[in-house]
Amino acid sequence: MELTDIASISGKGGLFKVIKPGKSGVLLEALDATKARTVASATQRLSLLSEISIYTTTKEGTVALKEVLRKIHQDYKNDLGVDANSDGTELKAFLKSVLPTFDETRVYVSDIKKLVKWYGILLEQAPEVFAEKKSEA
């Protein structure tokens, strides 16, 4: 599975595997033990993880979520030292250790909580997204 196959729906917790587009929306399967299927309609905001980035203070202005996830995996593996319920200061310190140039005025604590939750889900349900591609080496 790749990040292009995984989506987030605004207003719904968790991550979803994109199964296929349908007439009334996109068929999705929850990336959790339930494997519940749902249809995201055109009125819902669906974001593929491959299209998400994090604001930085660099000239480019953003860094792809994929790069941040790989850096977290490289530095922390299975133990982040924080969780989604951690204090905001701890969460900001965690992200600063991974991405020192993140824009503290545009990246909110809620965004970092979401990042930590998503990392946990991906680590458990789709660990292959952290594997380095041979062509990228």
Backbone as ProteinMPNN parsed JSONL, in Angstrom:
{"seq_chain_A": "MELTDIASISGKGGLFKVIKPGKSGVLLEALDATKARTVASATQRLSLLSEISIYTTTKEGTVALKEVLRKIHQDYKNDLGVDANSDGTELKAFLKSVLPTFDETRVYVSDIKKLVKWYGILLEQAPEVFAEKKSEA", "coords_chain_A": {"N_chain_A": [[0.839, -1.173, 0.0], [0.469, 2.256, -0.715], [0.924, 5.793, 0.04], [-0.756, 7.089, -1.686], [-2.924, 5.482, -1.757], [-4.245, 5.802, 0.57], [-6.48, 7.605, 2.605], [-7.827, 10.512, 4.271], [-10.723, 11.63, 5.93], [-12.337, 14.609, 6.335], [-13.582, 15.508, 9.47], [-14.019, 12.916, 10.261], [-12.511, 10.527, 12.275], [-9.375, 8.733, 12.083], [-7.922, 6.693, 9.428], [-8.363, 5.791, 5.961], [-8.507, 3.211, 3.525], [-8.402, 3.551, 0.079], [-10.702, 2.075, -1.919], [-12.239, 1.965, -4.402], [-13.452, 4.272, -6.918], [-16.873, 5.236, -7.026], [-20.296, 5.543, -8.282], [-21.7, 7.23, -6.581], [-19.75, 8.297, -5.007], [-16.563, 7.808, -3.346], [-15.465, 4.594, -2.588], [-14.44, 3.439, 0.501], [-12.306, 1.823, 2.927], [-11.992, 1.31, 6.348], [-8.917, 1.777, 8.059], [-8.445, -0.03, 10.311], [-9.167, -2.397, 12.92], [-11.836, -3.016, 12.451], [-12.355, -2.79, 9.722], [-14.407, -1.548, 8.419], [-16.546, -0.516, 5.812], [-17.174, 2.403, 3.876], [-18.761, 5.08, 2.08], [-17.448, 7.901, 0.656], [-18.898, 10.839, -0.063], [-19.34, 13.42, -2.592], [-19.696, 15.725, -1.185], [-18.194, 15.509, 1.079], [-14.99, 16.194, 2.501], [-12.243, 14.833, 1.218], [-8.964, 13.724, 1.606], [-6.05, 12.628, 0.112], [-3.252, 11.003, 1.537], [-0.864, 11.307, 0.23], [-1.016, 13.786, -0.882], [-0.834, 15.623, 1.103], [0.896, 18.092, 3.001], [3.305, 19.631, 5.227], [3.521, 22.788, 6.696], [6.398, 24.87, 6.47], [9.191, 26.983, 7.417], [10.919, 27.373, 5.414], [12.257, 28.218, 2.126], [10.819, 26.768, 0.228], [8.436, 26.34, 1.548], [6.769, 24.194, 2.294], [6.78, 20.72, 3.382], [6.52, 17.458, 2.198], [4.155, 15.153, 3.543], [4.859, 12.487, 3.415], [7.684, 12.516, 3.509], [8.084, 13.496, 6.093], [6.879, 11.49, 7.651], [8.576, 9.326, 7.047], [10.973, 10.28, 8.134], [10.278, 10.403, 10.846], [9.924, 7.68, 11.28], [12.513, 6.755, 10.785], [13.956, 8.029, 12.844], [12.558, 7.377, 15.244], [11.259, 4.896, 15.122], [9.245, 2.493, 16.601], [8.626, 3.783, 18.984], [7.553, 6.751, 19.833], [7.656, 8.438, 21.979], [5.789, 10.288, 22.58], [2.202, 10.745, 22.58], [-1.071, 11.076, 21.084], [-2.449, 12.303, 23.096], [-0.665, 13.77, 24.512], [0.891, 16.646, 26.069], [0.658, 19.913, 24.596], [3.084, 21.338, 24.346], [4.98, 19.311, 24.474], [4.312, 17.894, 22.164], [4.888, 19.802, 20.17], [7.642, 20.032, 20.577], [8.402, 17.463, 19.872], [7.74, 17.415, 17.089], [9.456, 19.431, 16.246], [11.893, 18.193, 16.668], [11.885, 16.364, 14.646], [11.271, 17.815, 12.343], [12.767, 20.527, 12.127], [12.26, 22.989, 10.908], [9.528, 23.459, 10.875], [6.568, 25.451, 10.577], [5.589, 27.216, 13.202], [3.468, 28.95, 13.541], [1.558, 28.251, 11.717], [1.182, 25.525, 11.839], [-0.754, 23.695, 13.822], [-1.333, 22.457, 17.207], [-3.314, 20.53, 17.115], [-2.946, 19.545, 14.542], [-0.488, 18.259, 14.83], [-1.182, 16.304, 16.661], [-2.877, 14.801, 15.058], [-1.012, 13.907, 13.16], [0.59, 12.247, 14.788], [-1.311, 10.303, 15.532], [-1.964, 9.268, 12.979], [0.535, 8.234, 12.235], [0.797, 6.117, 14.054], [-1.365, 4.481, 13.231], [-0.593, 3.881, 10.579], [1.818, 2.569, 11.049], [0.928, 0.257, 12.264], [-1.056, -0.797, 10.483], [-0.204, -0.421, 7.819], [2.693, -0.821, 7.326], [4.426, -0.887, 5.188], [4.542, 1.566, 3.908], [6.626, 2.953, 4.953], [8.901, 1.858, 3.977], [11.906, 2.207, 2.166], [12.168, 3.037, -1.201], [13.9, 1.309, -3.793], [14.626, 2.767, -6.052], [14.707, 5.32, -5.053], [16.93, 5.452, -3.518]], "CA_chain_A": [[0.0, 0.0, 0.0], [1.191, 3.527, -0.813], [0.158, 6.917, 0.582], [-1.784, 7.447, -2.669], [-4.051, 4.575, -1.527], [-4.761, 6.046, 1.917], [-7.134, 8.912, 2.668], [-8.416, 11.032, 5.497], [-11.973, 12.337, 5.661], [-12.543, 15.696, 7.288], [-14.683, 15.253, 10.392], [-14.021, 11.516, 10.685], [-11.213, 10.115, 12.778], [-8.773, 7.568, 11.459], [-7.511, 6.697, 8.027], [-9.139, 4.884, 5.135], [-7.904, 2.703, 2.292], [-9.259, 3.829, -1.075], [-11.014, 0.831, -2.631], [-12.496, 2.357, -5.795], [-14.468, 5.31, -7.086], [-18.194, 4.731, -7.392], [-21.192, 6.554, -8.85], [-22.125, 8.213, -5.579], [-18.591, 8.745, -4.243], [-15.406, 6.913, -3.313], [-15.6, 3.504, -1.62], [-13.296, 3.404, 1.4], [-12.302, 0.818, 3.991], [-11.285, 1.819, 7.518], [-7.641, 1.135, 8.367], [-8.444, -0.454, 11.705], [-9.597, -3.787, 13.064], [-13.2, -3.214, 11.962], [-12.348, -2.843, 8.246], [-15.722, -1.065, 7.993], [-16.55, 0.187, 4.532], [-18.015, 3.586, 3.811], [-18.656, 5.82, 0.827], [-17.239, 9.337, 0.826], [-19.608, 11.533, -1.137], [-18.699, 14.627, -3.122], [-19.821, 16.804, -0.208], [-17.197, 15.311, 2.13], [-13.638, 16.573, 2.106], [-11.361, 13.666, 1.215], [-7.575, 14.081, 1.288], [-5.09, 11.528, 0.019], [-2.077, 11.338, 2.331], [0.218, 11.687, -0.685], [-1.202, 15.18, -1.266], [-0.748, 16.459, 2.298], [2.238, 18.539, 3.363], [3.383, 20.386, 6.474], [4.1, 24.114, 6.495], [7.732, 25.122, 7.028], [9.673, 28.355, 7.255], [11.915, 27.337, 4.344], [11.884, 28.876, 0.869], [9.795, 25.946, -0.422], [7.188, 26.591, 2.267], [6.143, 22.969, 2.813], [7.461, 19.439, 3.228], [5.526, 16.407, 1.997], [3.872, 14.297, 4.689], [5.619, 11.246, 3.216], [9.048, 12.728, 4.006], [8.017, 13.639, 7.548], [6.616, 10.15, 8.197], [9.802, 8.52, 6.928], [11.942, 10.809, 9.097], [9.824, 9.938, 12.157], [10.225, 6.243, 11.348], [13.969, 6.625, 10.841], [14.441, 8.499, 14.141], [11.854, 6.872, 16.417], [10.712, 3.549, 14.91], [7.955, 2.192, 17.231], [8.43, 4.529, 20.218], [7.645, 8.183, 19.567], [7.855, 9.176, 23.213], [4.583, 11.1, 22.771], [1.014, 10.208, 21.929], [-2.005, 12.136, 20.7], [-2.954, 12.969, 24.302], [0.435, 14.474, 25.163], [0.811, 18.099, 26.202], [0.973, 20.638, 23.369], [4.51, 21.685, 24.31], [5.705, 18.071, 24.149], [4.047, 17.583, 20.761], [5.653, 20.743, 19.353], [9.055, 19.653, 20.711], [8.557, 16.243, 19.077], [7.775, 17.762, 15.673], [10.664, 20.224, 16.021], [13.015, 17.259, 16.584], [11.787, 15.681, 13.352], [11.21, 18.832, 11.295], [13.119, 21.767, 12.837], [11.794, 24.191, 10.207], [8.074, 23.555, 10.743], [6.054, 26.797, 10.856], [4.816, 27.117, 14.442], [2.266, 29.78, 13.479], [0.575, 27.654, 10.803], [0.977, 24.119, 12.185], [-1.383, 23.71, 15.138], [-1.171, 21.262, 18.036], [-4.265, 19.535, 16.599], [-2.316, 18.934, 13.368], [0.566, 17.356, 15.313], [-1.906, 15.163, 17.241], [-3.33, 13.999, 13.916], [0.192, 13.284, 12.621], [0.97, 11.163, 15.702], [-2.326, 9.251, 15.384], [-1.79, 8.657, 11.661], [1.768, 7.441, 12.261], [0.472, 4.87, 14.759], [-2.227, 3.661, 12.369], [0.214, 3.404, 9.45], [2.805, 1.617, 11.563], [0.235, -0.999, 12.545], [-1.867, -1.319, 9.384], [0.436, -0.304, 6.501], [4.109, -0.509, 7.567], [5.163, -0.817, 3.92], [4.7, 2.954, 3.455], [7.899, 3.463, 5.482], [10.013, 1.219, 3.282], [12.574, 3.027, 1.15], [12.166, 2.456, -2.554], [15.253, 1.14, -4.329], [14.885, 3.831, -7.01], [14.919, 6.558, -4.322], [18.186, 5.37, -2.772]], "C_chain_A": [[0.891, 1.245, 0.0], [0.333, 4.628, -0.194], [-0.909, 7.398, -0.398], [-3.037, 6.591, -2.502], [-4.745, 4.837, -0.197], [-5.3, 7.47, 1.997], [-7.609, 9.231, 4.078], [-9.686, 11.753, 5.096], [-12.146, 13.383, 6.747], [-13.765, 15.4, 8.152], [-14.785, 13.821, 10.863], [-12.616, 11.168, 11.152], [-10.675, 8.928, 12.009], [-8.401, 7.779, 10.011], [-8.294, 5.631, 7.275], [-8.358, 4.472, 3.901], [-8.899, 2.973, 1.166], [-9.453, 2.519, -1.833], [-11.249, 1.124, -4.112], [-13.518, 3.478, -5.848], [-15.789, 4.671, -7.498], [-19.047, 5.854, -7.944], [-21.557, 7.63, -7.844], [-20.97, 8.729, -4.728], [-17.465, 7.73, -4.318], [-15.62, 5.874, -2.23], [-14.304, 3.399, -0.823], [-13.456, 2.298, 2.426], [-11.458, 1.35, 5.144], [-9.991, 1.04, 7.741], [-7.594, 0.869, 9.873], [-8.973, -1.878, 11.751], [-10.982, -4.042, 12.494], [-13.265, -3.424, 10.462], [-13.7, -2.412, 7.681], [-15.592, -0.296, 6.685], [-17.536, 1.333, 4.567], [-17.826, 4.237, 2.449], [-18.508, 7.3, 1.16], [-17.894, 10.038, -0.353], [-18.859, 12.79, -1.547], [-18.761, 15.785, -2.133], [-18.809, 16.674, 0.93], [-15.811, 15.658, 1.611], [-12.697, 15.394, 2.318], [-9.965, 14.108, 0.813], [-6.723, 12.827, 1.236], [-3.838, 11.937, 0.786], [-0.908, 11.777, 1.454], [0.14, 13.157, -1.086], [-1.057, 16.15, -0.096], [0.701, 16.845, 2.559], [2.151, 19.373, 4.637], [4.092, 21.702, 6.195], [5.465, 24.223, 7.174], [8.089, 26.585, 6.818], [10.744, 28.435, 6.177], [11.395, 28.06, 3.106], [10.766, 28.103, 0.157], [8.439, 26.133, 0.243], [6.49, 25.384, 2.839], [7.086, 21.78, 2.641], [6.375, 18.384, 3.125], [5.389, 15.541, 3.246], [4.692, 13.012, 4.613], [7.039, 11.374, 3.773], [9.074, 12.823, 5.523], [7.79, 12.279, 8.2], [7.862, 9.268, 8.147], [10.869, 8.973, 7.913], [11.572, 10.367, 10.514], [10.193, 8.469, 12.323], [11.725, 6.001, 11.499], [14.486, 6.97, 12.243], [13.842, 7.767, 15.336], [11.363, 5.431, 16.324], [9.346, 3.399, 15.6], [7.66, 3.032, 18.465], [8.654, 6.018, 20.001], [7.968, 8.988, 20.82], [6.71, 10.128, 23.517], [3.404, 10.326, 22.19], [0.058, 11.367, 21.675], [-2.563, 12.882, 21.907], [-1.862, 13.724, 25.052], [0.177, 15.975, 25.195], [1.25, 18.767, 24.896], [2.448, 20.988, 23.232], [5.351, 20.474, 23.938], [5.534, 17.736, 22.664], [4.834, 18.507, 19.833], [7.141, 20.406, 19.398], [9.345, 18.404, 19.879], [8.668, 16.592, 17.595], [9.028, 18.569, 15.34], [11.889, 19.311, 15.922], [13.051, 16.538, 15.236], [11.91, 16.673, 12.197], [11.487, 20.196, 11.928], [12.57, 23.037, 12.193], [10.276, 24.294, 10.117], [7.607, 24.928, 11.219], [5.111, 26.739, 12.056], [3.553, 27.966, 14.434], [1.175, 29.154, 12.612], [0.321, 26.172, 11.054], [0.483, 24.096, 13.633], [-1.123, 22.407, 15.886], [-2.109, 20.158, 17.548], [-3.711, 18.826, 15.362], [-1.257, 17.917, 13.792], [-0.067, 16.117, 15.943], [-2.351, 14.217, 16.135], [-2.154, 13.245, 13.301], [0.607, 12.082, 13.465], [-0.011, 9.994, 15.59], [-2.132, 8.503, 14.065], [-0.548, 7.777, 11.628], [1.502, 6.09, 12.929], [-0.37, 3.927, 13.912], [-1.416, 3.062, 11.223], [1.225, 2.361, 9.895], [2.18, 0.248, 11.784], [-0.408, -1.62, 11.31], [-1.195, -1.304, 8.012], [1.921, 0.028, 6.653], [4.933, -0.374, 6.283], [5.341, 0.62, 3.426], [6.02, 3.558, 3.948], [9.115, 2.871, 4.782], [10.596, 2.155, 2.233], [12.493, 2.298, -0.179], [13.599, 2.368, -3.054], [15.607, 2.28, -5.283], [15.154, 5.168, -6.321], [16.274, 6.586, -3.618], [19.324, 6.035, -3.497]], "O_chain_A": [[1.94, 1.268, 0.644], [-0.852, 4.419, 0.067], [-1.87, 8.048, 0.013], [-4.093, 6.926, -3.038], [-5.726, 4.169, 0.132], [-4.67, 8.416, 1.524], [-7.766, 8.36, 4.934], [-9.735, 12.409, 4.055], [-12.106, 13.07, 7.937], [-14.84, 15.084, 7.642], [-15.558, 13.528, 11.775], [-11.638, 11.491, 10.477], [-11.428, 8.202, 11.36], [-8.54, 8.866, 9.45], [-8.819, 4.69, 7.87], [-7.639, 5.276, 3.307], [-10.085, 2.664, 1.283], [-8.492, 1.928, -2.326], [-10.546, 0.597, -4.973], [-14.346, 3.624, -4.948], [-15.811, 3.683, -8.232], [-18.585, 6.989, -8.063], [-21.707, 8.799, -8.199], [-21.191, 9.525, -3.815], [-17.413, 6.903, -5.228], [-15.921, 6.216, -1.087], [-13.217, 3.286, -1.389], [-14.567, 1.886, 2.757], [-10.329, 1.793, 4.933], [-9.962, -0.185, 7.631], [-6.804, 1.469, 10.602], [-9.199, -2.49, 10.707], [-11.282, -5.166, 12.091], [-14.129, -4.152, 9.973], [-14.097, -2.851, 6.601], [-14.651, 0.471, 6.485], [-18.59, 1.253, 5.198], [-16.847, 3.971, 1.752], [-19.341, 7.877, 1.86], [-17.493, 9.85, -1.501], [-17.87, 13.173, -0.922], [-17.97, 16.724, -2.227], [-18.591, 17.633, 1.67], [-15.498, 15.445, 0.44], [-12.398, 15.011, 3.449], [-9.792, 14.786, -0.199], [-6.677, 12.055, 2.194], [-3.406, 13.086, 0.699], [-0.054, 12.542, 1.901], [1.121, 13.717, -1.575], [-1.146, 17.363, -0.282], [1.616, 16.044, 2.368], [1.067, 19.767, 5.067], [5.134, 21.73, 5.54], [5.665, 23.742, 8.289], [7.381, 27.324, 6.134], [11.408, 29.462, 6.043], [10.233, 28.462, 3.052], [9.875, 28.705, -0.442], [7.407, 26.09, -0.426], [5.697, 25.514, 3.772], [8.046, 21.824, 1.871], [5.408, 18.414, 3.887], [6.375, 15.234, 3.917], [5.163, 12.51, 5.633], [7.54, 10.46, 4.428], [9.979, 12.293, 6.167], [8.438, 11.952, 9.195], [8.16, 8.55, 9.101], [11.591, 8.145, 8.47], [12.447, 9.997, 11.296], [10.706, 8.059, 13.364], [12.144, 5.132, 12.263], [15.358, 6.277, 12.768], [14.528, 7.552, 16.336], [11.08, 4.811, 17.349], [8.394, 4.089, 15.237], [6.532, 3.0, 18.957], [9.79, 6.493, 19.986], [8.495, 10.097, 20.729], [6.664, 10.716, 24.598], [3.578, 9.384, 21.417], [0.356, 12.511, 22.02], [-3.095, 13.982, 21.757], [-2.119, 14.265, 26.128], [-0.647, 16.498, 24.444], [2.108, 18.248, 24.182], [3.001, 20.941, 22.133], [6.315, 20.587, 23.181], [6.489, 17.344, 21.993], [5.384, 18.057, 18.828], [7.827, 20.484, 18.378], [10.401, 18.297, 19.256], [9.581, 16.124, 16.915], [9.598, 18.406, 14.261], [12.823, 19.611, 15.178], [14.116, 16.154, 14.752], [12.575, 16.398, 11.198], [10.554, 20.94, 12.232], [12.43, 24.057, 12.867], [9.768, 25.125, 9.364], [8.178, 25.498, 12.149], [3.978, 26.272, 11.943], [2.652, 27.729, 15.238], [0.0, 29.49, 12.756], [-0.65, 25.616, 10.54], [1.224, 24.439, 14.555], [-0.747, 21.395, 15.295], [-1.744, 18.982, 17.564], [-3.974, 17.642, 15.155], [-1.138, 16.848, 13.193], [0.443, 15.008, 15.783], [-2.223, 12.998, 16.25], [-2.285, 12.07, 12.958], [0.936, 11.024, 12.928], [0.401, 8.834, 15.556], [-2.134, 7.272, 14.029], [-0.575, 6.689, 11.054], [1.929, 5.049, 12.43], [-0.122, 2.721, 13.878], [-1.538, 1.873, 10.93], [1.46, 1.378, 9.191], [2.802, -0.784, 11.532], [-0.319, -2.831, 11.107], [-1.567, -2.082, 7.133], [2.367, 1.062, 6.155], [6.023, 0.198, 6.304], [6.216, 0.87, 2.597], [6.476, 4.567, 3.411], [10.236, 3.339, 4.98], [9.859, 2.815, 1.5], [12.724, 1.092, -0.26], [14.417, 3.245, -2.774], [16.757, 2.716, -5.324], [15.758, 6.059, -6.919], [16.713, 7.644, -3.169], [20.449, 6.051, -2.998]]}, "name": "protein", "num_of_chains": 1, "seq": "MELTDIASISGKGGLFKVIKPGKSGVLLEALDATKARTVASATQRLSLLSEISIYTTTKEGTVALKEVLRKIHQDYKNDLGVDANSDGTELKAFLKSVLPTFDETRVYVSDIKKLVKWYGILLEQAPEVFAEKKSEA"}
